[in-house]
Amino acid sequence: PASGSICLTHLPRFPVRNNYPDEEKASENEKVRIYQSTMPGKVVKIAVKEGAQVTTGQLLLVMEAMKMEHSILAKGNGSVTKINVKEGQVIEARVNLVEVS
């Protein structure tokens, strides 16, 4: 950008960290998506259980942060392998919330 100009970049509110080194070589069964909190908040609702099958766009959980509710949706199809939080739990930023493989 030129001097004095502003460059904006879109970042997801709740990024998904993929837990596999090479996406092209990993099979569907080896892929793990880890959903993390990006800000401190409170877990209001957990909409899935461990072992449940989820589809793209399905609600995983709801967080309350900065007096707003934030829905965390599945970014792909899979099975919930781990839920690391409980309803009502107050969490910090960068906490692993849910793992889907």
Backbone torsions as a table, in degrees:
resi	resn	phi	psi	omega
1	PRO	NA	148.8	178.4
2	ALA	-70.1	160.3	179.8
3	SER	-58.1	128.5	178.9
4	GLY	88.0	-3.3	179.3
5	SER	-96.5	163.2	-178.7
6	ILE	-117.1	137.3	177.5
7	CYS	-117.1	120.0	-179.9
8	LEU	-102.0	139.3	178.8
9	THR	-125.7	131.9	178.5
10	HIS	-77.8	126.5	176.0
11	LEU	-123.1	140.5	178.5
12	PRO	-68.4	145.3	178.9
13	ARG	-66.8	-40.9	-178.8
14	PHE	-124.8	87.8	-176.2
15	PRO	-67.4	151.3	177.0
16	VAL	-104.6	125.9	177.4
17	ARG	-98.6	119.7	178.3
18	ASN	-84.5	130.3	-174.3
19	ASN	-100.1	51.0	176.1
20	TYR	-149.4	140.1	-172.2
21	PRO	-71.1	-39.1	-174.9
22	ASP	-131.2	99.9	-174.4
23	GLU	-58.2	-37.1	-176.9
24	GLU	-68.1	-31.0	-177.6
25	LYS	-90.2	-18.9	-177.3
26	ALA	-78.3	137.5	175.5
27	SER	-79.5	166.8	179.7
28	GLU	-57.6	-35.4	-178.2
29	ASN	-71.7	-20.4	-177.9
30	GLU	-90.5	-14.5	-175.4
31	LYS	-79.7	133.4	175.9
32	VAL	-127.1	125.7	175.6
33	ARG	-103.0	125.6	179.8
34	ILE	-110.2	118.5	179.9
35	TYR	-92.2	125.0	-176.5
36	GLN	-116.5	153.2	172.8
37	SER	-79.4	141.5	178.6
38	THR	-101.4	-8.5	-179.7
39	MET	-150.0	158.9	175.6
40	PRO	-63.6	149.8	179.4
41	GLY	179.9	-165.0	-178.1
42	LYS	-127.2	136.9	176.3
43	VAL	-79.7	116.2	-176.3
44	VAL	-91.1	-41.3	-175.0
45	LYS	-149.5	136.7	171.2
46	ILE	-110.5	118.4	-171.5
47	ALA	-95.5	-4.6	-178.1
48	VAL	-130.7	167.1	175.8
49	LYS	-122.7	157.6	176.7
50	GLU	-59.7	136.6	-178.7
51	GLY	92.4	-11.9	-179.0
52	ALA	-72.0	144.3	174.3
53	GLN	-85.2	134.6	178.8
54	VAL	-124.3	155.3	178.2
55	THR	-118.7	162.1	-179.9
56	THR	-53.9	129.8	178.9
57	GLY	88.6	-5.5	-179.2
58	GLN	-73.2	141.5	179.1
59	LEU	-67.9	126.5	176.0
60	LEU	-97.6	-51.8	177.2
61	LEU	-158.8	167.2	178.5
62	VAL	-122.1	131.4	176.3
63	MET	-113.9	151.2	172.2
64	GLU	-113.1	123.9	179.1
65	ALA	-147.0	138.1	179.5
66	MET	53.5	40.5	177.4
67	LYS	63.1	23.1	176.8
68	MET	-131.0	150.3	174.6
69	GLU	-92.7	136.6	-179.3
70	HIS	-123.0	119.1	178.0
71	SER	-85.6	133.7	176.7
72	ILE	-108.1	117.8	-173.8
73	LEU	-109.0	149.9	177.8
74	ALA	-66.0	133.9	179.0
75	LYS	-89.3	-5.9	179.1
76	GLY	-166.4	172.0	177.5
77	ASN	-74.9	150.9	176.6
78	GLY	167.2	-164.9	-179.2
79	SER	-121.8	135.4	178.3
80	VAL	-72.0	115.4	-177.7
81	THR	-96.5	-26.7	-178.3
82	LYS	-157.7	136.6	172.2
83	ILE	-116.8	118.5	-172.2
84	ASN	-97.8	1.5	-177.4
85	VAL	-132.0	167.8	177.8
86	LYS	-124.2	155.4	176.5
87	GLU	-60.1	136.9	-179.7
88	GLY	88.0	-9.3	-178.7
89	GLN	-73.0	134.4	174.5
90	VAL	-91.3	129.3	-174.5
91	ILE	-126.0	160.9	176.2
92	GLU	-93.1	175.5	174.8
93	ALA	-70.5	153.2	176.8
94	ARG	65.0	32.6	175.4
95	VAL	-93.8	134.4	175.5
96	ASN	-70.4	119.2	-176.4
97	LEU	-92.5	-58.2	-174.5
98	VAL	-139.7	144.1	174.8
99	GLU	-118.0	131.9	179.8
100	VAL	-126.7	132.2	177.1
101	SER	-124.7	NA	NA
